[in-house]
Amino acid sequence: MITIYSKFNNLKLEKQEQIINAAIKEFVQSGFDKASTNEIVKRANISKGSLFNYFNSKKDLYLYLIEYSRNIIRDLNDQIDLTEEDLFNRIEKAGLEKFYVQQKHPLVFDFFASLKHEESVEVKETVKQSIAYIYNVAIKRLYQDIDYSKFRDEIDVEKAIEILNWTMFGLGEKALEQIVTFEDVDDFGEYYFEEWKKYAEILKYSFYKQS
């Protein structure tokens, strides 16, 4: 992280996670404007002076959490197997990796989901840029080095990819509307992963050459 957070980064990892989780829960529950640093320090079991020794302001803490979340999702994107040249196999493997990371960092994904609904004038533009950046990086890597010769000759590959993106985005939005917290992702995630596989089979049959 940026050097201005050096005091926070020097804390024991367990203490860092305690503060991060407390802050995420408050921001997710209340949104940026209404989030209370009093509630955050109470959840984290630290003094308010300590919090502002690590972060200059509530906004500074919020921006840190955005960068923290971006790094976790960036690491997830880096795990996408570029040696897997079949598009649908790659998407399935990437989905499994995402599921495992969601299980490990459920609150990060709660926070990232909440960013889409953040309306605070003070942070809205930063949030918008962060979401766009993460989305663009993920999509670029997902489709990198794919074997497009598997697509039927009459298929417009660019339009096929648009349909795939719409399907993945739509299914993701449907999941976000129904899940309360990623802390409960286990059964719910498996259900939606199975749902995706049903859509994928239809799209694969529509797009690929039949052997």
Helices and strands as residue ranges (DSSP letters): G 3-5, H 6-9, H 13-34, H 37-44, H 48-54, H 58-78, H 87-104, H 106-115, H 124-142, G 148-150, H 157-178, G 182-184, H 185-207
